[in-house]
Amino acid sequence: MRKYGTNWNDKIKLALYELEGKMQRDAAAGRNVSVWPEPEQVEAWTAERQRQRSHGQYCGGSVQADGLTKEEHKRRSFVQAVLLQVAKSAAFALATIALIQGAGRMLPDSVTVSNTVNGRELPIYCVKTDENKVALSFDAAWGNEDTATILDILKKHNVKATFFMTGGWVAKWAYMKNMKY
């Protein structure tokens, strides 16, 4: 443990305290003595000196103001730098995950369905509208067993519907492709 007053910095502090005490006594005795330096300036100088000491920028021995050697201070600074980098990386990773999740939630609402892909026409499965409407569609691709019954029921209830027919279905049941109800 260091003995107070053994290094030059402690001696300067003692001298400053003594001068400050003398100035306070003079002021208390009613002597018109201006205070120099101003107390705010002393506080600013002290703060700057403490900052320089804590960063190893101040003259002195190998022991820093916080009681660490320069090697210990360097080691601690390195660990702090690594931890800061890890924290930055973690923050970046979390921000990236949040961005991906946000895009995953927002993009489906902004993506529209096209009726063509590489020049090939495909059915439209949904259309965004403010009106309460339902579109009824049938895929005519495999057979014709229920097509006539479906058409009769739709006609009976005056329901409009769309039939999507594949080329093979049209070739097999060509007579039905022009039927309208």
Secondary structure, DSSP 8 states (H G I E B T S, - for coil): ---TT-SHHHHHHHHHHHHHHHHHHHHHTT-----SS-HHHHHHHHHHHHHHHHTT-S-S-SB-TTS-BHHHHHHHHHHHHHHHHHHHHHHHHHHHHHHHHHHHHHHHHH----SEETTEE--------SS-----EEEESS--TTHHHHHHHHHHTT---EEEE-HHHHHHTGGGTT---
